Amino acid sequence: MLMRRTVITAENACVAQAQRTEALVRKGIHPSIAELDLSLIKMKLQDPEEGEGWTSEQCESAELEYKRYLHLCLKYGRGVVPNKIMDKFWHYHILDTEAYHRDCEAIFGHYLHHFPYFGMRGEKDAENLEKSFYKTTDWYLETFGESMVREEYMKCWHDCQSRCWHQCSTQRTFEESTDLVYAPPITAERITYLIQEKGIDPTIAAIDLEMVKLKLQDPEEGANWTAKQCDLAEVEYKRYLHLCKKYPEALPVPNGIMDTVWHYHILDTIAYHADTEKIFGEYLHHYPYFGMFGEEDARALKAAFLDTQALYKREFGEPMFREELSCFSGDIASKCVKACARACRTACKKK
């Protein structure tokens, strides 16, 4: 009887997915995009702690907008600028790194990069962002026959999400120009400190996360951290990468600080591909659902997190939770995050 119920449930899920795909195609979305199964991402988005606390209705609305965004990327290529709702969904898709690699290959034939600093690199860059966003809204209207912001959309979200976000799509590294302003690069003194004082592998210590730290300080699109918090978080994240490199079979589980920086690093997709290739010789995957599939999975997550704490103390000579990290709000330093690292075992290194 249990097996029959399981089969029926699976059949119902397949039927529901097929109906959803058909409805999205009618909304003007390319079939290869419409058929993407993003149900796990929507489940994560509904999580009140590690997601956005969205309702099921909001997730369905956001899925439509995000898939329309991917459709525009497929149709027009680089420089398509999302609004907030599209971008939030895009983030969670990218952070399901194995699925995102696979889905991009199926849709575009290559990895679709996410560039998170568009509009942040000086006045000219900000002007270009605004122009690109208005162009995107024109493309949206032309392609789908309705405005990006409309009545049904506003009822679901209440607040207006029509302004541009500091992100865009790209297939490759941006052409640089002399008028772009970046954060100063990591200094030799900082690298030496991370190696000698914090015990971090030299290759990892030298990774430049200054733009990531700048983004983390943004009160609206970042974590609203101070420069001091970002420096502390850099140490914790680089120590996490150190553990992943030195103990690849240990399945290290990050705390909230490590995972937050990891997210922002992954979302700087061009840099993350290059950095993890340099550190590990391959792309380091982020699995965002560890512990979410029943009691046994939750116990496995807790056990892995305890093992990570013990490994951290043995490797660095101090506990993962300590006084200097008390400047972070809440329990972020001691929180067990539902995520873990996975080394690339597929063709994910295709960029």
Phi, psi and omega per residue, in radians:
M1 nan -0.751 3.138
L2 -1.072 -0.745 3.137
M3 -1.095 -0.728 -3.139
R4 -1.102 -0.723 3.112
R5 -1.105 -0.708 3.132
T6 -1.096 -0.757 3.126
V7 -1.097 -0.766 3.137
I8 -1.098 -0.758 3.123
T9 -1.065 -0.758 3.123
A10 -1.120 -0.704 3.119
E11 -1.124 -0.743 3.122
N12 -1.084 -0.692 3.127
A13 -1.122 -0.712 3.123
C14 -1.129 -0.727 3.123
V15 -1.122 -0.770 3.141
A16 -1.095 -0.714 3.124
Q17 -1.139 -0.709 3.122
A18 -1.117 -0.718 3.108
Q19 -1.148 -0.692 3.117
R20 -1.123 -0.742 3.112
T21 -1.052 -0.800 -3.137
E22 -1.069 -0.721 -3.141
A23 -1.146 -0.669 3.141
L24 -1.224 -0.634 3.071
V25 -1.089 -0.690 3.097
R26 -1.138 -0.398 3.093
K27 -1.460 0.123 3.053
G28 1.634 0.206 -3.082
I29 -1.613 2.417 3.135
H30 -1.017 2.400 -3.074
P31 -0.951 -0.676 -3.120
S32 -1.132 -0.452 3.096
I33 -1.532 -0.732 -3.122
A34 -1.023 -0.618 -3.052
E35 -1.441 -0.055 3.091
L36 -1.025 2.309 3.095
D37 -1.610 1.833 -3.108
L38 -1.918 0.452 -3.053
S39 -1.129 -0.641 3.112
L40 -1.166 -0.649 3.108
I41 -1.134 -0.730 3.119
K42 -1.144 -0.625 3.069
M43 -1.090 -0.752 3.138
K44 -1.149 -0.700 -3.142
L45 -1.103 -0.475 3.140
Q46 -1.441 -0.196 3.135
D47 -1.146 2.150 -3.083
P48 -1.244 -0.340 -3.109
E49 -1.715 -0.878 -3.053
E50 -1.856 -0.030 3.059
G51 -1.971 -2.555 -3.128
E52 -1.872 -0.057 -3.091
G53 1.197 0.444 -3.121
W54 -1.276 2.681 3.031
T55 -1.394 2.919 3.077
S56 -1.047 -0.680 3.128
E57 -1.104 -0.749 3.127
Q58 -1.125 -0.683 3.119
C59 -1.106 -0.703 3.113
E60 -1.139 -0.739 3.103
S61 -1.104 -0.758 -3.128
A62 -1.179 -0.633 3.108
E63 -1.067 -0.752 3.100
L64 -1.029 -0.843 -3.096
E65 -1.156 -0.710 3.137
Y66 -1.149 -0.740 3.139
K67 -1.190 -0.557 3.018
R68 -1.172 -0.613 3.077
Y69 -1.091 -0.818 3.104
L70 -1.059 -0.646 3.097
H71 -1.061 -0.755 3.107
L72 -1.133 -0.662 3.083
C73 -1.103 -0.706 3.111
L74 -1.146 -0.678 -3.076
K75 -1.370 -0.692 -2.997
Y76 -1.970 -0.226 3.097
G77 1.485 -2.449 -3.016
R78 -1.300 2.781 3.028
G79 1.494 0.164 3.072
V80 -1.389 2.172 -3.016
V81 -1.831 2.179 -3.111
P82 -1.479 2.786 2.899
N83 -1.513 -3.088 -3.013
K84 -1.069 -0.770 -3.074
I85 -1.147 -0.798 3.077
M86 -1.015 -0.775 -3.044
D87 -1.202 -0.681 3.091
K88 -1.028 -0.827 -3.134
F89 -1.119 -0.726 3.120
W90 -1.003 -0.742 3.125
H91 -1.003 -0.837 -3.084
Y92 -1.194 -0.542 3.064
H93 -1.189 -0.810 3.124
I94 -1.055 -0.683 -3.099
L95 -1.255 -0.310 2.914
D96 -1.516 1.280 -2.813
T97 -1.073 -0.698 3.141
E98 -1.132 -0.780 3.130
A99 -1.122 -0.716 -3.106
Y100 -1.144 -0.742 3.058
H101 -0.998 -0.830 -3.101
R102 -1.122 -0.790 -3.093
D103 -1.172 -0.711 3.103
C104 -1.074 -0.746 3.133
E105 -1.069 -0.707 -3.132
A106 -1.188 -0.632 -3.075
I107 -1.515 -0.896 -2.967
F108 -1.815 -0.331 -3.039
G109 1.425 0.130 3.121
H110 -2.845 2.965 3.117
Y111 -1.330 2.251 3.082
L112 -1.568 1.963 -3.103
H113 -1.376 2.624 3.092
H114 -1.962 2.107 -3.126
F115 -1.897 1.928 -2.959
P116 -1.626 0.209 -3.070
Y117 -2.119 0.171 -3.128
F118 -1.100 2.175 -3.130
G119 1.634 -0.111 -3.100
M120 -1.748 -0.057 -2.945
R121 -1.868 0.749 3.114
G122 1.934 2.998 -3.057
E123 -1.090 -0.753 -3.128
K124 -1.104 -0.694 3.117
D125 -1.125 -0.697 3.104
A126 -1.106 -0.685 3.092
E127 -1.128 -0.727 3.135
N128 -1.134 -0.650 3.089
L129 -1.075 -0.827 -3.117
E130 -1.082 -0.763 3.111
K131 -1.087 -0.740 -3.135
S132 -1.141 -0.636 3.126
F133 -1.181 -0.762 3.099
Y134 -1.092 -0.631 3.079
K135 -1.127 -0.689 3.116
T136 -1.105 -0.718 3.115
T137 -1.137 -0.604 3.069
D138 -1.154 -0.782 3.114
W139 -1.062 -0.706 -3.135
Y140 -1.057 -0.858 -3.131
L141 -1.096 -0.757 -3.129
E142 -1.138 -0.679 -3.055
T143 -1.395 -0.730 -2.996
F144 -1.878 -0.095 3.065
G145 1.267 0.279 3.069
E146 -2.666 2.786 -3.082
S147 -1.248 2.668 3.084
M148 -1.119 -0.510 3.087
V149 -2.003 2.106 -3.057
R150 -2.586 3.024 -2.996
E151 -0.950 -0.927 -3.091
E152 -1.066 -0.616 -3.121
Y153 -1.172 -0.780 -3.097
M154 -1.218 -0.590 3.113
K155 -1.111 -0.659 -3.109
C156 -1.271 -0.664 -2.994
W157 -1.811 -0.334 3.101
H158 1.206 -0.911 3.126
D159 -1.637 2.617 -3.064
C160 -1.304 2.189 3.141
Q161 -1.983 0.620 -3.029
S162 -1.545 -0.162 -3.094
R163 -1.444 2.807 -3.096
C164 -1.366 2.731 3.109
W165 -1.994 2.714 -3.076
H166 -1.374 1.048 3.113
Q167 -2.586 2.796 2.977
C168 -2.817 2.954 3.127
S169 -1.570 2.610 3.041
T170 -2.760 2.635 3.105
Q171 -1.610 -0.315 -3.012
R172 -2.681 3.135 3.118
T173 -1.080 2.431 3.123
F174 -1.162 2.511 2.968
E175 -1.183 2.263 -3.107
E176 -1.541 2.687 3.034
S177 -2.390 2.849 -2.999
T178 -1.242 -0.289 -3.061
D179 -1.622 0.130 3.123
L180 -1.520 2.428 -3.082
V181 -1.938 2.145 3.134
Y182 -2.048 2.856 3.006
A183 -1.139 2.541 3.079
P184 -1.003 2.499 -3.117
P185 -1.174 2.825 3.089
I186 -1.033 2.441 -3.068
T187 -1.566 2.787 3.080
A188 -1.086 -0.626 3.131
E189 -1.123 -0.719 3.125
R190 -1.139 -0.739 3.131
I191 -1.087 -0.784 3.121
T192 -1.064 -0.728 3.105
Y193 -1.057 -0.785 -3.112
L194 -1.128 -0.600 -3.141
I195 -1.335 -0.919 -2.986
Q196 -1.415 -0.663 -3.077
E197 -1.621 -0.499 -3.038
K198 -1.969 -0.011 3.013
G199 1.227 0.460 -3.055
I200 -1.624 2.428 3.094
D201 -0.881 2.327 -3.070
P202 -0.957 -0.703 3.134
T203 -1.102 -0.686 3.131
I204 -1.274 -0.737 3.137
A205 -0.997 -0.605 -3.057
A206 -1.421 -0.144 3.123
I207 -1.099 2.278 -3.074
D208 -1.556 1.908 -3.142
L209 -1.948 0.362 -3.059
E210 -1.116 -0.661 3.084
M211 -1.214 -0.632 3.068
V212 -1.079 -0.764 3.128
K213 -1.140 -0.636 3.077
L214 -1.100 -0.739 3.118
K215 -1.129 -0.696 -3.133
L216 -1.091 -0.449 -3.139
Q217 -1.428 -0.188 -3.136
D218 -1.158 2.186 -3.090
P219 -1.227 -0.344 -3.082
E220 -1.852 -0.764 -3.091
E221 -1.836 -0.037 3.120
G222 -2.048 -2.669 -3.125
A223 -1.743 0.014 -3.121
N224 1.037 0.613 3.091
W225 -1.443 2.730 3.026
T226 -1.422 2.945 3.095
A227 -1.070 -0.663 3.115
K228 -1.112 -0.770 3.117
Q229 -1.083 -0.686 3.135
C230 -1.120 -0.671 3.105
D231 -1.147 -0.742 3.089
L232 -1.116 -0.745 -3.124
A233 -1.147 -0.617 3.086
E234 -1.038 -0.757 3.113
V235 -1.047 -0.836 -3.092
E236 -1.120 -0.738 -3.130
Y237 -1.177 -0.754 3.134
K238 -1.179 -0.562 3.014
R239 -1.148 -0.638 3.082
Y240 -1.102 -0.790 3.087
L241 -1.076 -0.652 3.097
H242 -1.024 -0.810 3.121
L243 -1.115 -0.714 3.123
C244 -1.081 -0.651 -3.124
K245 -1.311 -0.785 -3.047
K246 -1.352 -0.560 -3.090
Y247 -2.195 1.156 -3.034
P248 -1.095 -0.394 -3.134
E249 -1.603 -0.023 -3.028
A250 -1.440 -0.261 -3.109
L251 0.979 1.021 -3.138
P252 -1.069 2.388 3.103
V253 -1.924 2.183 -3.088
P254 -1.370 2.749 2.923
N255 -1.526 -3.084 -3.040
G256 -1.113 -0.619 3.133
I257 -1.164 -0.884 3.139
M258 -1.008 -0.791 -3.052
D259 -1.190 -0.605 3.115
T260 -1.100 -0.839 3.116
V261 -1.126 -0.690 3.100
W262 -0.990 -0.762 3.113
H263 -1.015 -0.871 -3.086
Y264 -1.178 -0.547 3.066
H265 -1.185 -0.814 3.122
I266 -1.038 -0.697 -3.090
L267 -1.238 -0.302 2.919
D268 -1.518 1.268 -2.817
T269 -1.094 -0.651 -3.140
I270 -1.131 -0.808 3.133
A271 -1.133 -0.736 -3.084
Y272 -1.126 -0.725 3.070
H273 -0.997 -0.841 -3.095
A274 -1.169 -0.744 -3.073
D275 -1.166 -0.810 -3.113
T276 -1.243 -0.533 3.028
E277 -1.091 -0.707 -3.136
K278 -1.186 -0.694 -3.068
I279 -1.386 -0.864 -2.983
F280 -1.851 -0.213 -3.056
G281 1.396 0.139 -3.141
E282 -2.901 2.969 3.124
Y283 -1.284 2.327 3.079
L284 -1.655 2.020 -3.109
H285 -1.403 2.658 3.073
H286 -2.007 2.090 3.137
Y287 -1.850 1.940 -2.963
P288 -1.667 0.286 -3.056
Y289 -2.154 0.192 -3.116
F290 -1.085 2.172 3.114
G291 1.611 0.017 -3.061
M292 -1.703 -0.031 -3.032
F293 -2.002 1.182 3.047
G294 1.615 3.040 -3.040
E295 -1.144 -0.693 -3.124
E296 -1.117 -0.722 3.111
D297 -1.155 -0.683 3.110
A298 -1.122 -0.701 3.098
R299 -1.144 -0.685 3.124
A300 -1.107 -0.674 3.095
L301 -1.093 -0.845 -3.118
K302 -1.079 -0.709 3.127
A303 -1.136 -0.730 3.129
A304 -1.145 -0.609 3.132
F305 -1.214 -0.698 3.073
L306 -1.097 -0.725 3.103
D307 -1.102 -0.668 3.129
T308 -1.128 -0.714 3.107
Q309 -1.070 -0.768 3.136
A310 -1.130 -0.722 3.135
L311 -1.127 -0.720 3.128
Y312 -1.054 -0.847 -3.109
K313 -1.123 -0.694 3.133
R314 -1.173 -0.649 -3.071
E315 -1.370 -0.700 -2.998
F316 -1.919 -0.083 3.050
G317 1.307 0.256 3.083
E318 -2.664 2.711 -3.079
P319 -1.249 2.732 3.103
M320 -1.137 -0.567 3.113
F321 -1.870 2.083 -3.088
R322 -2.633 2.953 -2.974
E323 -0.983 -0.724 -3.056
E324 -1.103 -0.317 3.127
L325 -1.609 0.076 -3.131
S326 -1.230 -0.176 3.108
C327 -1.265 -0.224 3.067
F328 -1.487 2.430 -3.068
S329 -1.275 2.689 3.054
G330 1.144 -2.614 -3.094
D331 -1.852 0.471 -3.041
I332 -1.033 -0.562 -3.120
A333 -1.297 -0.496 -3.096
S334 -1.863 -0.040 -3.063
K335 -1.301 2.324 3.062
C336 -1.463 1.999 -3.093
V337 -1.562 2.489 -3.129
K338 -1.393 1.138 -3.101
A339 -2.718 2.760 3.033
C340 -2.738 2.947 -3.114
A341 -1.624 2.563 3.025
R342 -2.403 2.197 3.073
A343 -1.225 2.660 -3.132
C344 -1.198 2.236 3.088
R345 -2.150 0.179 -3.105
T346 -2.196 -2.816 -3.119
A347 -1.532 0.582 -3.027
C348 -1.263 -0.168 -3.113
K349 -1.378 -0.042 3.041
K350 -1.249 2.134 -3.053
K351 -1.916 nan nan
